[in-house]
Amino acid sequence: RLTAGNRETLCALIQTPTEPVTLTITLDLDSSSTKIGELSLKSETYRCFQFMVPMVSSATVASISVKIQGRVDSLNQDTKVLIEPPAFIHIVQTDKPIYKPGQTVCVCVPRRARPSPGSETTLSLKLRKLHLFVPTGDVSLKVSAEAERSNKRCGNEKVTVPTEGRIDTVITNLLVEAEGVPQMISHNALLCPKISLELPEKFVTGSERASVSVLGDLMGRAMKNLDKLLAMPYGCGEQNMLLFAPNIFILDYLKSTGQLKDSTLKTAVGYLESGYQRELNYKHDDGSYSAFGMSDASGNTWLTTFVMKSFNAAKAYIFVDQKYVQEARTWLSGLQKPDGCIQSVGKLFHNGMKGGVSDDVSLTAYVAAAMLELDGNASNPVVQKCLKCLKTAAANKITNLYTVALMSYTFTLAGDKDMRSKLITQLDQKSTNEGKTKDFQEATTYLDSVEVEMTSYVLLALLSGPSLPRFGLDYAAGIVRWLAQQQNPFGGFSSTQDTVVALQALAKYASATYSPEGSTTVTVTSAGGLNKRFTVNKENRLLYQEEKLSEIPGEYTIKAEGQSCVLAQISLFYNIPPPSDFSGSAGFDSCRFQGRREETNMVVINIKLLSGYILQDDSLKMPRSLVVHEASGYSGFTCTIVCILQLKKGQKETFDVTLEEDQQVENLKPAVVKVYDYYQTSDQAVTDYNSPCKK
């Protein structure tokens, strides 16, 4: 589906051509044909072409034709697309400006022009005031200039209207966003709760919105949002895997339960193939992987393990060169020390593997579990030595719950019943019970991604081996209820690793408890008169059903009647002003880590750009002492992202950012700067800034 007048991008990936070929892409509309791009190539090529979508007066079906021509072979493929006319907004001031939804009004501004023969003339019109009241989101604006007949003379000349070029139109898109800091609250339930949607005392008026959604499948929300599980930036080797790994768990689940459809398979395979190709960009010559590829000094133990096990699991659905899996395994095996533990090489971003024990123990458990996921061979010499390292550590009474949870999963895969039972019992003694939910957390931590991840490892340990007394599916159900409550509206969690591990665990539970029978009716009511019913049965259990909620604040009751399991979620979005006790000023920003730990994980600085401003090229000046990776233009060129790989406690860093006014904007609102720990998002600070020229 395309919108007329928009500038679109079409990307083509040609893999391993056997001969020189020519790629030709055209857009065919009615009897006209527009060439989008043409390229001659001899080797694997990835190229993007930009094109303008032709104008149409009504919805029209067109065809994008792709032709690959070689000396021997050729390929022709046509894809139907729907071109829709843009949604225009016209503004006019009247004595009684009351308009109904969907009503449009045109404003005509006459101008006189007398161009010289054979020359072009530019007409400019500057409005003193333009007030546009629209909801947040994408808005399309259209400005047209049309030459009209007139009996009045223009100077001494007679007014004429050309047969061609009589109308000139400019269409532009505006992204309307509320000021302040976006907040997102999800109320998830597998039962029948009463939920109150409350707004804080201070919030940005007009930014609030809410919805209720119902699904008949635990994995349905993640399936719907595979490309946007997190509202976070992507740009390194580990973050890329978030777009890769969850597809495997979901495909495995759908395949095992007989729910896999061709359309779902095609979409997921597309994500897997593109993610596989992208991840190879972060590969080192020795077979290892790191966050930023060859620009890093060495590969990373943890990321290489993550890539190795994910590539191996993906081979059931796409072609994966097994030499990449074997090279990674060989590199990891070479890191094993005489005591059997795996050495940590490269920057370890994941602070969950740090704390009361050395990094090596948690890494060893992670590597051993990954190797066991490859082939289940617990007698492999490298795996055997890893298990020896872990048993030695367990004998010294490990108190770090993250390490214990990870080890419980490792020994489950290794088939060591005694160690598995001992570790799960130890975890149970530290578990937190609230209502019918169960989770695992360190006494000194707050709710964050590490808690979700360790709880997910416990669930994997319970489901990956024989059932243990007192730790059956009923026990696992309490963990699942808690995990379901932590999901964001997109089906993900806080960060990349907790999302990957949690979805793996939830998919395993969903497979173990799947039942196609039964149906349930979900009724959502409110004090304001809402009475919405959703029906969930075996035909639509994967269907995402949603209803917008208008009562904010308000109280809603969700009741379910039937025999099947359903997952209901009420999501509330709004923006709040930055806290007044955090200060910053235009021209520079400073970061200082004052968190609970001695050092951070990867730190992300999200600088929202002021409306009408752009970032000057090469204006971001950082101290040479920092290892920094910058990605400008994230989320529609509205902000710049800076990644600092690590900050020590109390370390202060200052850097300059220069913004340039590209378009004049009246009543300019402040923009937000947010600094947060990528893997422990509860560690964050927020402030805002404005242009000193506007004060």
URCORTA-V354141 format. One record per pair of residues at least 6 apart in sequence whose C-alpha atoms are under 7 Angstrom apart, sorted by the first residue. I is the first residue (numbers start at 0). J is the second residue. Records with the same first field share a line. If there is no record, write none. Layout:
BEGIN
I: J, J
END
This chain:
BEGIN
0: 80, 81, 82
1: 81, 82, 83
2: 52, 82, 83, 84, 85
3: 52, 53, 54, 55, 82, 83, 84, 85
4: 51, 52, 53, 54, 170
5: 51, 52
6: 49, 50, 51, 52
7: 49, 50, 51
8: 47, 48, 49, 50
9: 47, 48, 49
10: 46, 47, 48
11: 45, 46, 47
12: 44, 45, 46
13: 43, 44, 45
14: 43, 44
15: 42, 43
16: 41, 42, 43
18: 41, 69
19: 40, 41, 69
20: 39, 40, 41, 67, 68, 69
21: 38, 39, 40, 67, 68, 69
22: 37, 38, 39, 66, 67, 68
23: 36, 37, 38, 65, 66, 67
24: 34, 35, 36, 37, 64, 65, 66
25: 32, 33, 34, 35, 63, 64, 65
26: 32, 33, 34, 35, 62, 63, 64
27: 33, 61, 62, 63
28: 61, 62
35: 48, 50
36: 48
54: 84
55: 84
56: 84
57: 83, 84
58: 81, 82, 83, 84
59: 81, 82, 83
60: 79, 80, 81, 82
61: 79, 80, 81, 82
62: 77, 78, 79, 80
63: 77, 78, 79
64: 76, 77, 78
65: 75, 76, 77
66: 74, 75, 76
67: 73, 74, 75
68: 74
86: 139
87: 139, 140, 141
88: 103, 140
89: 103, 104, 105, 106
90: 104, 105, 106
91: 104, 105, 106
114: 120
135: 175, 176, 177
136: 174, 175, 176
137: 172, 173, 174, 175
138: 172, 173, 174
139: 171, 172, 173
140: 170, 171, 172
141: 168, 169, 170, 171
142: 168, 169, 170
143: 166, 167, 168, 169
144: 166, 167, 168
145: 165, 166, 167
146: 160, 165, 166
147: 160
148: 158, 159, 160
149: 158
152: 158
177: 203, 206, 574
178: 203, 574, 668, 669, 670
179: 203, 574, 575, 576, 577, 671
180: 574, 575, 576, 577, 671
181: 573, 574, 575
182: 572, 573, 574
183: 571, 572, 573
184: 570, 571, 572
185: 487, 488, 568, 569, 570, 571
186: 484, 568, 569, 570
187: 483, 484, 567, 568, 569
188: 484, 566, 567, 568
189: 480, 565, 566, 567
191: 557, 558, 559
192: 556, 557
193: 555, 556, 557
194: 554, 555, 556
195: 553, 554, 555
196: 551, 552, 553, 554
197: 552, 553
198: 552
201: 575
202: 574, 575, 576
203: 574, 575, 576
206: 573, 574
207: 572, 573
208: 571, 572, 573
209: 547, 548, 570, 571, 572
210: 545, 546, 547, 548, 569, 570, 571
211: 545, 546, 547, 548, 568, 569, 570
212: 543, 544, 545, 546, 567, 568, 569
213: 543, 544, 545, 566, 567, 568
214: 540, 541, 542, 543, 544, 565, 566, 567
215: 535, 540, 541, 564, 565, 566
216: 540, 541, 565, 566
217: 509, 566
218: 506
219: 541
220: 489, 490
221: 228, 489, 490, 491
224: 489, 490
225: 242
226: 242
227: 489
228: 489, 490, 491
229: 489, 491
233: 239
235: 290, 291
236: 278, 281, 289, 290, 291
237: 290, 302
238: 495
239: 274, 278
240: 274
241: 495, 499
242: 270, 274
243: 270, 271, 274
244: 309, 499
245: 499, 502
246: 267
247: 312, 313
248: 503, 506
249: 506
252: 506, 510
253: 259
255: 510
256: 510
268: 316, 317
272: 317
280: 292
281: 288, 289, 290, 291, 292, 293
282: 288, 289, 292
283: 292, 293, 298
286: 323, 326, 327, 330
287: 298, 299, 303, 327, 330
288: 298, 299, 302, 303
289: 295, 298, 299, 302
297: 345
298: 344, 345
299: 344, 345, 346
300: 331, 343, 344, 345
301: 362
303: 327
304: 366, 369
307: 324, 327
308: 369, 372, 373
310: 319, 324
311: 324, 373
332: 381
334: 341, 342
335: 341, 342
336: 342
338: 388
339: 384, 385, 387, 388
340: 359, 360, 363, 385, 388
341: 359, 362, 363
342: 359
343: 358, 359
348: 600, 601
349: 600, 678
350: 600
351: 401, 449
352: 358, 361, 362
355: 398, 399
356: 399
360: 389
361: 402
363: 385
364: 389, 405, 406, 409
365: 405
367: 382, 385, 409
368: 409, 412
371: 377, 412, 413
375: 412
377: 383, 413
400: 441
401: 453
403: 422
404: 453, 456, 457
405: 453, 456
407: 419, 422, 423, 457, 460
408: 456, 457, 459, 460
410: 418, 419
411: 419, 460, 463, 464
412: 463
429: 439
430: 437, 438, 439
431: 437, 438, 439
432: 438
435: 477
436: 477, 478, 480, 481
437: 477, 478, 481
438: 454, 478, 481
439: 450, 453, 454
440: 450
447: 679, 680, 681
448: 493, 494, 497, 678, 679
449: 497
451: 482, 497
452: 497, 500, 501
455: 500, 501, 504
458: 475, 478, 504
459: 504
462: 507, 508
485: 492
486: 492
488: 570
491: 498
492: 498
493: 680
494: 677, 678
515: 537
516: 537
517: 536, 562, 563
518: 535, 536, 537, 561, 562, 563
519: 534, 535, 536, 559, 560, 561, 562, 563
520: 532, 533, 534, 535, 559, 560, 561
521: 532, 533, 534, 557, 558, 559, 560
522: 530, 531, 532, 533, 557, 558, 559
523: 530, 531, 532, 555, 556, 557, 558
524: 530, 531, 555, 556, 557
525: 554, 555, 556
526: 554
577: 685, 686, 687
578: 686
581: 686
582: 686
583: 686, 688
584: 688
585: 688, 689, 690
586: 655, 656, 657
587: 653, 654, 655, 656
588: 653, 654, 655
589: 651, 652, 653, 654
590: 651, 652, 653
591: 649, 650, 651, 652
592: 646, 647, 648, 649, 650
593: 648, 649
594: 648, 682
597: 647, 648
598: 645, 646, 647, 648
599: 645, 646, 647, 676
600: 644, 645, 676, 677, 678
601: 642, 643, 644, 645, 676, 677
602: 642, 643, 644, 645, 675, 676, 677
603: 640, 641, 642, 643, 674, 675, 676, 677
604: 640, 641, 642, 673, 674, 675
605: 638, 639, 640, 641, 672, 673, 674
606: 638, 639, 640, 671, 672, 673
607: 637, 638, 639, 670, 671, 672
608: 637, 638, 670
609: 669, 670
610: 664
611: 660, 661, 662, 663, 664
612: 658, 659, 660, 661, 662
613: 658, 659, 660, 661
614: 657, 658, 659
615: 657, 658, 659
618: 656, 657
619: 655, 656
620: 654, 655, 656
621: 654
625: 643
626: 643, 644
627: 641, 642, 643, 644
628: 641, 642, 643
629: 640, 641, 642
630: 639, 640, 641
631: 638, 639, 640
632: 638, 639
633: 639, 640
669: 687, 688, 689
670: 687, 688, 689
671: 686, 687, 688
672: 685, 686, 687
673: 684, 685, 686
674: 683, 684, 685
675: 682, 683, 684
676: 682, 683
END
